Amino acid sequence: MKARAAKKVFALCVLNLLFLNSNPLRAQETNATLTGTITAATGAPVPNAKVTAKNISTGELKETQTDSSGHYTVPNLPPGEYEVSVSAPEYSTNTLKATVSPNGPNTANVTLAGALSLSDLGFSSNQAQGTAADQARLNKRSHMLMLHQRIGLIAAVPMIATVATSFGAGGRGTSTTDRWLHMALGSATGDLYFTSAYFAIRAPSIPGTQRRGQIRVHRALAWIHGPGMILTPILGAMAFDQKSKGEKVHGIASAHGAVAIVTAAAYGAAIASVSFKF
């Protein structure tokens, strides 16, 4: 009797163990996998994008990243409603809802909008889907042109002051304060101008990019204010020397004022050409 009772107890223990172990297995069998592809507005895949799946009922979060082809996989998700959030550098975050069922397939494809529309800058869709080297080149060009724009706007301040002081710099005195101030402001303008020009000239070009509209006007005006910014200080130095000697400004130095006005006007028009749409 004792042996038979012991066998029954042993059998019950085995059944309990099997029952307890079967619960996790059944739970795993009911879990599902969520997959999808993350792309940009151009259709190009977005690698290394952060994908977060949030169970709306429980608040549980699971995260993953996209591979080089923009594909992602979130395994072992209990069935239910999920909020899928996707973010990536230089893209706006996008969120959508997805239903995950044990039968599947469970797919949630997401499109991210870029912070900058390359088509507005004249880039084709093929260029937008370039290599990492192309992207690095584009980033460098954007950075250098941004510096060109900022320094160019700063240069406009001493340029306006230089033009304003030019009316007092032409007095009969051989060494007036106005004349020295005019020269100092002109020198500051030239330094800022050529620093700004350096970033524009050294910015790497993007093969196949078409210059159109306002950019073409901006570049055309550079052929006026560029030589003018070289010629103006030369003529100004000649006029300054003549006035310091007590002489009347004569010869080509007398063209200093006219050249400076044309240069300043072309420079102002160049700034306006990229500041307002027309």
Secondary structure by P-SEA (a helix, b strand, c coil): caaaaaaaaaaaaaaaaaaaaaaaaaaaaacbbbbbbbbccccccccbbbbbbbcccccbbbbbbbccccccccccccccbbbbbbbbcccccccbbbbbcccccbbbbbbbbbcccccccccccccccccaaaaaaaaaaaaaaaaaaaaaaaaaaaaaaaaaacccccccccccaaaaaaaaaaaaaaaaaaaaaaaaaaccccccccccaaaaaaaaaaaaaaaaaaaaaaaaaaaaaaaaacccccccccaaaaaaaaaaaaaaaaaaaaaccc
